[in-house]
Amino acid sequence: MKRHFSALLEIWSWQGSAACRGLDSTIFYSPPGERGQAKIRRDRKAQRICSDCTVRAQCADFALRHGERFGVWGGMSEKERSEILDASHPRTPPT
């Protein structure tokens, strides 16, 4: 059990240094029904916080490796991560 716990600590240890630590999560995640300019403004606000974060790369990597579908992670919006993941896993066209 101790080994499992230390592996979890290693996976999440970067979060202790994150610029978003302690901030309201609504900055990074869309409330239900958020669309258009409101979503763009909120995403940009979150991305500004991420821009100077010392663990931005680890956060982005974590989100991509774990398929985080929602929120801004490592300065990337949901759409940006989706585009990266789609490009790395091309779908086979139907025959």
KEZASE-859664 format. One record per residue (C-alpha): residue in one letter; x, y, z. Coordinates in pm, whole numbers, padded with zeros to 5 digits, always signed. Layout:
AXYZ ...
This chain:
M+00000+00000+00000 K+00287+00238+00081 R+00429+00199-00270 H+00089+00277-00425 F+00059+00590-00211 S+00405+00718-00310 A+00322+00660-00679 L+00008+00871-00637 L+00207+01145-00465 E+00452+01147-00754 I+00171+01173-01009 W+00007+01466-00831 S+00308+01637-00667 W+00329+01905-00936 Q-00008+02043-00827 G+00145+02186-00510 S+00330+02441-00724 A+00044+02519-00963 A-00050+02884-01016 C-00418+02782-00991 R-00379+02622-00649 G-00639+02766-00416 L-00824+02959-00687 D-01194+02916-00757 S-01234+02624-00998 T-01507+02809-01188 I-01226+03006-01355 F-01109+02684-01522 Y-01436+02496-01580 S-01744+02609-01773 P-02066+02636-01581 P-02363+02457-01740 G-02482+02632-02053 E-02180+02860-02095 R-02125+02935-02465 G-01980+03185-02708 Q-01801+03496-02584 A-01858+03413-02216 K-01674+03082-02258 I-01396+03246-02460 R-01348+03517-02192 R-01340+03262-01908 D-01096+03036-02099 R-00867+03331-02169 K-00871+03436-01804 A-00771+03083-01705 Q-00504+03071-01975 R-00352+03396-01843 I-00317+03234-01502 C-00156+02931-01664 S+00082+03138-01876 D+00333+03200-01596 C+00277+02872-01411 T+00595+02679-01332 V+00421+02342-01375 R+00228+02424-01689 A+00396+02150-01894 Q+00327+01883-01630 C-00037+01992-01608 A-00085+01984-01985 D+00086+01645-02007 F-00133+01507-01729 A-00451+01631-01900 L-00352+01482-02235 R-00238+01148-02092 H-00553+01110-01884 G-00799+01238-02142 E-00927+01530-01935 R-01227+01643-02136 F-01330+01950-01938 G-01171+02272-01827 V-00847+02454-01896 W-00540+02244-01813 G-00182+02356-01870 G-00308+02660-02056 M-00503+02450-02306 S-00876+02471-02356 E-01099+02169-02405 K-01101+02231-02778 E-00721+02261-02801 R-00668+01934-02613 S-00932+01762-02823 E-00756+01871-03143 I-00423+01735-03017 L-00578+01406-02908 D-00772+01368-03233 A-00455+01432-03437 S-00265+01170-03239 H-00543+00911-03280 P-00669+00942-03636 R-00991+00764-03702 T-01001+00502-03974 P-01253+00606-04238 P-01540+00363-04291 T-01495+00123-04584 
